[in-house]
């Protein structure tokens, strides 16, 4: 039977419908998901053994939940995914402002309508997609916004005194009855407004302007917050914390592989862009490593965090940099180069909070430093390790390449050069080709030149070559020859 064909209270009773609280809905549907082995929170990666089990336990316990973590840790996404654990449709008294359950009405409107109409009371159906309410906590939020207030215009139109509860205009929370209600950045809510939530969380009722009004609401509250020491904007008052059933700590991806999965899932790419630009696997790993380096950097405020959005926007910018170059050169396709990483600098500078030392360095310099640190971290995994102390006359894996740069005085890789010119430049360095054949002979052709450039940048990070940023690109030279030339 199609439940949406049920239009009256009598038909609903005849169909054997049983009322269920929203917390029981979530619990029962989660039980079915767990028993069937289906994931309850699809599209969230890296939380399989940490956050998601805790969240599932909280739902099974019928708790209101506080998701505590730094920015860009999928807190709001987790809250929105809980919609999938609700029943597809629920009935409510037609015309009710607060989604009254026909079998358990709580508002004066619904009770009076049922008393008059009886089994003929009209009902409507609410889809789960309409059962999600979200409010960003800001200092200007008032009790009237959240809970409600007396409406003078309604009182005048209905010719009622202010003592009549029908003059109340309900706020967001009563209107979200039988729904998931999310308050983002809870510490930003003024303490006196947080106090107004006490009764709702503990007893499930609301009080408005001294009315003796017991309106028992059925809600699933989810709060999100950054750690209290993140800023001085505010904190969660202790009695409110005490009323929240479960506080769950979120975290950033723990591996580059997980971070890559998130970035590739979330990046918004034009189909033509994806077809035009090939991104080597190493380039994707380097991009993610930049965020890991940022979270450990002495120039960045660790309390602020480094959002996963940084990698996502950086990935979009990386492809756009390569796409723009291909368009300017009239090329139908191209491959990301390491020099294209200069195009992601704006994605980094806008996403990190610098400490005093970082401000002194400058945001762009810090961003370039993070790119260099990521290259330095990955380099020993692809080529022989460079020891800090080496005998001056002893040959090593890079001696022939260093000698070539000393003899040839180096070369410059322009940012906007065509693929053909770029390949010719790198192919003109025989020791570079020899190193690639020795350590990465089976490397796919499309990733070959990225690895060659990676080798040059890595040697520069380890002070085996000199790398200078020039107006139109990057210039690589012998380290000591370059130094002598400056004297």
C-alpha positions in Angstrom: 0.0 0.0 0.0 1.2 3.5 -0.9 1.1 5.3 2.5 0.8 8.7 0.7 -2.8 7.8 -0.4 -3.8 7.9 3.3 -5.4 11.4 3.8 -7.3 11.2 7.1 -6.7 10.2 10.7 -9.2 7.4 10.4 -7.4 5.9 7.4 -4.1 6.2 9.3 -5.5 4.3 12.3 -7.1 1.6 10.0 -3.7 1.1 8.3 -2.2 0.2 11.7 0.3 3.1 11.8 2.2 3.3 15.1 3.8 6.6 16.2 7.5 6.5 16.8 9.9 9.2 18.2 12.6 10.5 15.9 15.3 9.0 18.1 13.6 5.6 17.8 13.4 6.1 14.0 17.1 6.7 13.8 17.9 3.8 16.2 15.6 1.3 14.4 16.9 2.2 10.9 20.5 2.1 12.1 20.0 -1.4 13.5 18.8 -2.6 10.1 21.8 -1.0 8.4 24.2 -2.6 10.8 22.5 -6.0 10.5 22.6 -5.9 6.7 26.2 -4.8 6.6 25.4 -1.5 4.7 27.4 1.6 5.6 25.3 4.1 7.5 27.5 7.1 6.5 28.5 6.7 2.9 31.0 9.2 1.4 32.8 9.8 4.7 36.3 8.4 4.7 38.9 7.8 7.4 36.3 7.6 10.2 35.5 3.9 9.9 37.2 2.8 13.1 37.0 6.1 15.1 34.2 8.6 14.6 31.5 6.5 12.9 31.4 3.7 15.6 31.1 6.4 18.3 28.3 8.1 16.3 26.5 4.8 15.8 26.7 4.1 19.6 25.3 7.5 20.3 22.3 7.0 17.9 21.6 3.6 19.4 21.6 5.3 22.8 19.2 7.9 21.6 21.6 10.7 22.6 21.7 14.3 21.4 25.2 14.7 20.0 28.0 17.2 20.0 30.6 16.8 17.2 33.8 18.5 18.4 36.6 19.1 16.0 38.6 21.6 14.0 37.3 23.1 10.7 37.0 20.9 7.7 36.5 17.6 9.5 33.1 16.7 7.9 31.1 17.5 11.1 28.1 19.1 9.2 28.3 16.3 6.5 27.9 13.7 9.2 24.9 15.5 10.6 23.3 15.7 7.1 23.9 12.0 6.4 21.8 11.2 9.4 18.8 12.1 7.3 19.2 8.7 5.5 18.5 7.0 8.8 15.0 8.5 9.0 11.8 6.9 7.7 11.1 8.0 4.1 7.7 9.6 5.1 6.0 10.5 8.3 2.3 11.7 8.7 1.5 15.1 10.3 -1.7 17.0 11.0 -2.3 19.1 7.8 -1.8 22.8 8.5 0.2 22.3 11.7 3.1 24.7 12.1 5.1 22.2 14.2 4.5 18.9 12.3 2.1 17.5 14.9 2.0 13.7 15.0 -1.7 12.8 14.3 -1.7 10.2 17.0 0.2 12.3 19.5 -0.6 16.0 18.9 1.1 18.5 21.1 0.0 21.9 19.7 -3.3 23.6 20.6 -4.1 23.8 16.9 -3.8 20.1 16.3 -5.6 19.1 19.5 -8.6 21.3 18.7 -8.8 20.2 15.1 -8.8 16.5 16.1 -11.4 17.2 18.8 -13.7 18.8 16.1 -12.9 16.6 13.1 -12.1 13.3 14.8 -11.2 10.6 12.3 -11.9 13.0 9.4 -8.9 15.1 10.5 -6.8 15.7 7.3 -3.2 14.6 7.4 -0.3 15.2 5.1 3.1 13.4 4.6 6.5 14.8 5.3 9.5 13.5 3.4 12.8 12.9 5.2 14.5 15.5 3.0 12.3 18.2 4.6 13.2 17.1 8.2 16.6 18.8 8.5 17.0 22.2 10.0 20.3 24.0 10.4 21.2 27.2 12.2 24.7 28.8 12.3 25.2 30.1 15.8 26.1 33.8 15.7 26.3 36.4 18.5 23.1 38.1 17.2 20.9 35.0 17.5 18.0 35.5 20.0 15.7 33.3 22.1 12.9 34.5 19.8 14.7 33.2 16.7 15.2 29.8 18.2 12.2 29.2 20.4 9.6 31.9 19.7 7.9 35.1 20.9 4.6 36.9 21.1 3.5 38.2 17.7 1.6 41.5 18.1 0.3 41.4 14.5 -1.2 37.9 15.1 -2.8 39.1 18.3 -4.3 42.1 16.5 -5.6 40.1 13.6 -7.1 37.4 15.8 -8.3 40.0 18.3 -6.7 38.0 21.1 -5.0 39.2 24.3 -1.3 38.7 24.9 -2.3 36.2 27.5 -3.6 33.8 24.9 -1.0 31.2 23.7 -2.4 31.5 20.1 -0.5 34.8 19.7 2.8 33.0 19.9 5.0 32.9 16.8 7.1 29.8 17.0 10.8 29.9 16.4 13.0 27.5 14.5 13.2 24.8 17.1 9.4 24.2 17.6 9.0 24.3 13.8 11.6 21.6 13.6 9.5 19.2 15.7 10.1 15.6 14.7 13.2 16.7 12.7 17.0 16.8 13.0 18.1 20.2 14.2 21.7 21.2 13.9 23.3 24.2 15.6 26.7 24.8 14.0 29.5 26.5 16.0 27.7 26.2 19.3 30.3 28.2 21.4 29.4 31.3 19.3 25.9 31.2 20.8 25.7 33.7 23.7 25.6 32.0 27.1 22.0 33.3 27.9 20.8 31.8 24.6 22.5 28.5 25.5 20.6 28.5 28.8 17.3 28.7 26.9 18.1 25.2 25.5 18.3 23.5 28.9 14.6 22.6 29.1 14.4 21.5 25.5 17.3 19.1 25.9 16.4 17.7 29.3 12.6 17.8 29.5 11.8 18.2 25.8 9.5 21.2 26.3 9.7 24.9 25.7 8.8 28.1 27.6 8.0 31.3 25.9 7.7 34.7 27.6 6.3 33.2 30.9 3.5 31.3 29.3 2.5 28.2 31.1 2.9 26.3 28.0 4.2 22.7 28.0 5.0 21.9 24.4 6.7 18.5 24.4 8.9 18.5 21.3 10.4 15.4 19.7 13.7 16.3 18.2 17.2 15.0 17.5 19.7 17.7 18.3 23.2 17.7 16.8 25.7 20.4 17.7 29.0 21.1 16.1 31.9 23.0 17.7 35.5 23.7 17.5 37.6 23.0 20.6 37.1 25.7 23.1 40.7 26.9 22.9 40.4 27.5 19.2 39.3 31.2 19.6 38.2 33.5 22.3 34.7 33.8 20.8 33.0 31.8 23.5 32.5 28.4 25.0 29.8 25.9 25.7 28.3 26.5 29.2 28.8 23.6 31.5 25.1 22.8 32.3 24.4 22.6 28.5 27.4 20.2 28.0 25.9 18.1 30.8 22.7 17.7 28.9 24.3 16.6 25.6 24.4 12.8 25.7 27.5 12.1 23.6 30.5 14.3 22.6 32.4 12.9 19.7 35.8 14.1 18.6 36.5 14.3 14.9 39.9 14.4 13.3 41.8 15.0 10.0 42.6 12.1 7.6 45.4 10.0 9.1 47.0 8.9 5.8 47.7 10.4 2.4 45.6 7.7 0.7 42.5 8.6 2.7 43.1 12.3 2.0 43.4 11.6 -1.7 40.1 9.7 -1.7 38.3 12.7 0.0 39.9 15.2 -2.4 39.0 13.3 -5.5 35.4 12.8 -4.3 34.9 16.4 -3.3 36.8 18.3 -6.1 34.4 20.0 -8.5 35.9 19.5 -12.0 34.6 20.4 -15.4 34.4 17.2 -17.6 36.6 18.9 -20.2 39.1 19.8 -17.6 39.4 16.2 -16.4 39.7 15.0 -20.0 42.4 17.6 -20.8 44.7 17.3 -17.8 46.4 14.1 -16.6 47.5 14.1 -13.0 50.3 11.7 -12.1 49.8 9.7 -8.9 52.8 11.3 -7.3 51.4 14.7 -7.9 48.2 13.7 -6.1 50.2 12.4 -3.1 52.3 15.6 -3.0 49.2 17.7 -2.9 47.8 15.9 0.1 51.2 15.9 1.9 51.2 19.7 1.8 48.2 19.6 4.2 50.1 17.2 6.5 53.1 19.5 6.4 50.9 22.5 7.2 49.5 20.8 10.3 53.0 20.3 11.6 54.4 23.6 10.5 55.9 26.1 13.0 54.5 28.9 11.0 50.8 27.8 11.2 48.5 28.0 14.2 47.8 24.4 15.1 44.7 25.3 17.2 43.1 26.7 14.1 43.6 23.6 12.1 44.1 23.1 8.3 40.8 22.2 6.7 40.4 19.4 4.2 39.0 22.1 1.9 42.6 23.3 1.4 43.5 20.1 -0.5 40.2 20.2 -2.4 40.6 23.8 -3.7 44.3 23.2 -4.3 43.6 20.2 -6.5 41.1 22.3 -8.5 43.6 25.1 -8.9 46.3 22.6 -9.9 44.2 21.3 -12.7 43.2 24.8 -13.7 46.9 25.9 -13.9 47.7 23.0 -16.3 44.5 23.6 -18.3 45.2 27.3 -18.7 48.7 26.5 -20.0 47.4 23.9 -22.5 44.8 26.4 -23.8 47.4 29.1 -24.3 49.6 26.7 -26.2 46.8 25.3 -28.3 47.2 21.8 -26.8 44.3 19.4 -26.5 45.7 17.6 -23.5 48.6 18.0 -21.1 50.1 16.6 -17.9 50.5 18.3 -14.6 54.0 19.5 -13.9 55.7 20.2 -10.6 56.0 23.9 -11.5 52.2 24.0 -11.8 52.2 23.7 -8.0 52.9 27.4 -7.9 49.3 27.8 -9.0 48.0 26.3 -5.8 49.6 29.0 -3.6 46.3 31.1 -3.4 44.5 28.0 -2.1 47.0 27.6 0.7 47.3 31.3 1.7 43.5 31.6 2.1 43.1 28.5 4.2 45.8 28.7 6.9 46.1 30.9 10.0 49.7 32.0 10.5 51.4 32.6 13.9 53.6 35.6 14.4 56.6 33.9 12.8 54.5 33.0 9.8 53.3 36.5 9.4 56.9 37.7 9.4 57.8 35.2 6.6 54.7 36.1 4.5 51.8 33.9 3.5 53.1 33.2 0.0 56.6 32.3 1.3 55.0 29.9 3.9 53.0 28.3 1.1 56.1 27.7 -1.0 57.9 26.4 2.0 55.1 23.8 2.5 55.4 22.6 -1.1 59.1 22.2 -0.6 58.6 20.3 2.6 56.2 17.9 1.0 58.7 17.2 -1.8 61.5 16.7 0.7 59.4 14.3 2.7 58.6 12.1 -0.4 62.0 12.3 -2.0 63.7 9.4 -0.1 60.8 7.1 -1.0 61.6 7.5 -4.7 65.4 8.1 -5.0 68.5 7.2 -2.9 68.6 9.0 0.4 70.9 12.1 0.6 73.1 12.0 3.7 73.7 15.2 5.6 77.4 14.6 5.7 79.2 13.3 2.6 82.9 13.1 1.7 83.6 15.8 -0.9 85.5 13.5 -3.3 83.2 10.5 -3.0 80.8 9.8 -5.8 77.2 9.2 -5.1 74.0 8.6 -7.2 73.7 12.3 -8.1 77.4 13.1 -8.9 76.9 12.9 -12.7 73.9 15.1 -12.5 75.6 17.7 -10.3 78.6 17.7 -12.6 76.3 18.3 -15.7 74.8 21.3 -14.0 78.3 22.6 -13.1 79.5 22.2 -16.7 76.4 23.4 -18.5 75.5 26.3 -16.1 72.0 25.0 -15.6 68.8 25.8 -17.4 65.4 27.4 -17.0 61.9 25.7 -17.1 59.4 28.4 -18.2 55.9 28.1 -16.6 54.0 28.5 -19.8 56.2 26.5 -22.2 54.5 23.9 -24.4 54.7 20.2 -23.7 57.1 19.7 -26.6 59.5 22.4 -25.3 59.2 21.1 -21.7 60.1 17.5 -22.8 63.1 18.8 -24.9 64.4 20.7 -21.9 64.4 17.7 -19.6 65.5 15.2 -22.3 68.6 17.4 -22.8 69.9 16.4 -19.4 71.4 12.9 -19.9 72.1 12.1 -16.2 68.5 12.9 -15.4 67.3 10.3 -17.9 69.9 7.8 -16.6 68.7 8.2 -13.0 65.1 7.7 -14.1 66.0 4.5 -16.0 67.9 3.2 -13.0 65.3 3.8 -10.3 62.0 4.0 -12.2 62.4 2.0 -15.4 58.8 0.8 -15.4 57.3 4.2 -14.9 54.4 5.0 -17.3 55.3 7.3 -20.1 52.8 10.0 -19.0 54.4 10.2 -15.5 58.0 10.2 -16.7 58.6 13.9 -17.0 56.9 14.8 -13.7 59.3 12.4 -12.0 62.2 14.0 -13.7 61.2 17.4 -12.5 60.5 16.0 -9.1 64.1 14.8 -9.0 65.3 18.3 -9.7 63.1 19.9 -7.1 64.1 17.3 -4.5 67.8 17.9 -5.1 67.2 21.6 -4.7 65.4 21.0 -1.3 68.4 18.9 -0.2 70.8 21.7 -1.3 72.3 19.6 -4.1 71.2 22.1 -6.7 70.2 25.7 -6.8 66.6 26.5 -7.7 65.5 30.2 -8.2 62.1 31.6 -9.0 62.4 33.9 -12.0 59.7 36.0 -13.7 58.7 33.4 -16.2 59.6 30.1 -14.4 62.2 28.3 -12.4 65.9 28.3 -12.9 68.1 25.3 -11.9 71.8 25.6 -11.5 74.8 24.0 -9.8 74.7 25.0 -6.2 78.3 26.1 -5.8 78.7 27.5 -9.3 75.7 29.6 -8.6 77.2 30.7 -5.3 80.5 31.6 -6.9 78.8 33.5 -9.6 77.2 35.8 -7.0 80.6 36.7 -5.5 
